[in-house]
Amino acid sequence: MTEDGTLVSRVDIYNVSTGLWYQTDLSEPRCNFTSVSYFPKLYFAGGVNYIYNATSYPNVTDTIDIFDYTTNSWIIRKLATPRSR
């Protein structure tokens, strides 16, 4: 999320094998998601893809973005129930 509250889809990923950082994008901008690494994949699950303000409510998402280190590609799946931290 930027300083003005705009959600972004950009994530920074560190490759421990190469010692390098690189940036990539999730399938949708969001915050308050859970992430876990289980080599060779990174999982970014759930979160909020719309920020609450005086006239709206947060939208909790059921999206799981899965990044595969071996293929350098994304897989998108869905949670059974939308969740946010």
Short mmCIF file of the C-alpha atoms (twelve columns), coordinates in Angstrom:
data_MODEL
# 
_entry.id   MODEL 
# 
loop_
_atom_site.group_PDB 
_atom_site.id 
_atom_site.type_symbol 
_atom_site.label_atom_id 
_atom_site.label_alt_id 
_atom_site.label_comp_id 
_atom_site.label_asym_id 
_atom_site.label_seq_id 
_atom_site.Cartn_x 
_atom_site.Cartn_y 
_atom_site.Cartn_z 
_atom_site.pdbx_PDB_model_num 
ATOM 1  C CA . MET A 1  0.000   0.000   0.000   1 
ATOM 2  C CA . THR A 2  1.277   3.454   -0.824  1 
ATOM 3  C CA . GLU A 3  1.375   6.388   1.593   1 
ATOM 4  C CA . ASP A 4  -1.921  7.712   0.217   1 
ATOM 5  C CA . GLY A 5  -3.655  4.354   0.842   1 
ATOM 6  C CA . THR A 6  -3.626  3.069   -2.727  1 
ATOM 7  C CA . LEU A 7  -3.346  -0.697  -2.923  1 
ATOM 8  C CA . VAL A 8  -0.605  -2.139  -5.124  1 
ATOM 9  C CA . SER A 9  -0.016  -5.580  -6.566  1 
ATOM 10 C CA . ARG A 10 3.806   -5.339  -6.505  1 
ATOM 11 C CA . VAL A 11 5.722   -7.759  -4.267  1 
ATOM 12 C CA . ASP A 12 9.462   -8.111  -3.670  1 
ATOM 13 C CA . ILE A 13 10.780  -11.668 -3.776  1 
ATOM 14 C CA . TYR A 14 14.203  -12.703 -2.473  1 
ATOM 15 C CA . ASN A 15 15.821  -15.749 -4.052  1 
ATOM 16 C CA . VAL A 16 18.036  -17.368 -1.414  1 
ATOM 17 C CA . SER A 17 19.799  -19.496 -4.035  1 
ATOM 18 C CA . THR A 18 21.009  -16.500 -6.048  1 
ATOM 19 C CA . GLY A 19 21.003  -13.855 -3.302  1 
ATOM 20 C CA . LEU A 20 18.998  -11.536 -5.563  1 
ATOM 21 C CA . TRP A 21 15.796  -9.546  -5.086  1 
ATOM 22 C CA . TYR A 22 13.305  -8.983  -7.849  1 
ATOM 23 C CA . GLN A 23 9.841   -7.478  -8.173  1 
ATOM 24 C CA . THR A 24 6.735   -9.032  -9.647  1 
ATOM 25 C CA . ASP A 25 2.981   -8.467  -9.443  1 
ATOM 26 C CA . LEU A 26 0.169   -10.395 -7.791  1 
ATOM 27 C CA . SER A 27 -3.000  -11.018 -9.810  1 
ATOM 28 C CA . GLU A 28 -4.792  -8.204  -7.955  1 
ATOM 29 C CA . PRO A 29 -3.772  -5.300  -5.719  1 
ATOM 30 C CA . ARG A 30 -4.361  -6.087  -2.037  1 
ATOM 31 C CA . CYS A 31 -3.087  -5.838  1.521   1 
ATOM 32 C CA . ASN A 32 -3.410  -7.883  4.734   1 
ATOM 33 C CA . PHE A 33 -2.711  -11.153 2.914   1 
ATOM 34 C CA . THR A 34 -0.795  -14.104 4.306   1 
ATOM 35 C CA . SER A 35 2.370   -15.308 2.609   1 
ATOM 36 C CA . VAL A 36 4.393   -18.465 3.083   1 
ATOM 37 C CA . SER A 37 7.294   -20.107 1.301   1 
ATOM 38 C CA . TYR A 38 7.336   -23.856 0.754   1 
ATOM 39 C CA . PHE A 39 10.104  -24.380 -1.782  1 
ATOM 40 C CA . PRO A 40 9.855   -24.224 -4.709  1 
ATOM 41 C CA . LYS A 41 6.695   -22.136 -4.290  1 
ATOM 42 C CA . LEU A 42 5.562   -18.916 -2.611  1 
ATOM 43 C CA . TYR A 43 1.926   -18.577 -1.574  1 
ATOM 44 C CA . PHE A 44 0.112   -15.228 -1.188  1 
ATOM 45 C CA . ALA A 45 -3.358  -15.964 0.161   1 
ATOM 46 C CA . GLY A 46 -6.426  -13.860 0.846   1 
ATOM 47 C CA . GLY A 47 -6.313  -10.252 1.937   1 
ATOM 48 C CA . VAL A 48 -8.314  -7.111  1.341   1 
ATOM 49 C CA . ASN A 49 -8.547  -5.723  -2.168  1 
ATOM 50 C CA . TYR A 50 -10.520 -2.580  -1.323  1 
ATOM 51 C CA . ILE A 51 -9.771  -0.287  1.606   1 
ATOM 52 C CA . TYR A 52 -12.517 0.818   3.982   1 
ATOM 53 C CA . ASN A 53 -13.468 4.472   3.992   1 
ATOM 54 C CA . ALA A 54 -16.503 6.423   5.167   1 
ATOM 55 C CA . THR A 55 -18.704 5.156   2.312   1 
ATOM 56 C CA . SER A 56 -17.418 1.663   1.623   1 
ATOM 57 C CA . TYR A 57 -16.441 -1.581  3.295   1 
ATOM 58 C CA . PRO A 58 -13.367 -3.746  2.765   1 
ATOM 59 C CA . ASN A 59 -13.637 -6.536  0.232   1 
ATOM 60 C CA . VAL A 60 -11.985 -9.682  1.565   1 
ATOM 61 C CA . THR A 61 -10.648 -11.831 -1.271  1 
ATOM 62 C CA . ASP A 62 -10.394 -15.583 -1.721  1 
ATOM 63 C CA . THR A 63 -7.498  -15.400 -4.194  1 
ATOM 64 C CA . ILE A 64 -4.287  -17.411 -3.741  1 
ATOM 65 C CA . ASP A 65 -1.380  -16.378 -5.970  1 
ATOM 66 C CA . ILE A 66 1.236   -19.135 -6.123  1 
ATOM 67 C CA . PHE A 67 4.665   -18.312 -7.532  1 
ATOM 68 C CA . ASP A 68 6.776   -21.248 -8.715  1 
ATOM 69 C CA . TYR A 69 10.549  -20.615 -8.588  1 
ATOM 70 C CA . THR A 70 11.326  -23.504 -10.926 1 
ATOM 71 C CA . THR A 71 9.138   -22.247 -13.777 1 
ATOM 72 C CA . ASN A 72 9.183   -18.526 -12.878 1 
ATOM 73 C CA . SER A 73 5.404   -18.487 -13.324 1 
ATOM 74 C CA . TRP A 74 2.191   -17.842 -11.414 1 
ATOM 75 C CA . ILE A 75 -0.735  -20.140 -10.649 1 
ATOM 76 C CA . ILE A 76 -3.981  -18.647 -9.329  1 
ATOM 77 C CA . ARG A 77 -6.301  -20.638 -7.084  1 
ATOM 78 C CA . LYS A 78 -9.196  -19.847 -4.719  1 
ATOM 79 C CA . LEU A 79 -9.657  -20.346 -0.985  1 
ATOM 80 C CA . ALA A 80 -12.835 -22.093 0.167   1 
ATOM 81 C CA . THR A 81 -13.689 -18.949 2.167   1 
ATOM 82 C CA . PRO A 82 -12.339 -15.397 1.668   1 
ATOM 83 C CA . ARG A 83 -9.885  -14.470 4.443   1 
ATOM 84 C CA . SER A 84 -7.800  -11.572 5.664   1 
ATOM 85 C CA . ARG A 85 -5.317  -11.141 8.493   1 
# 
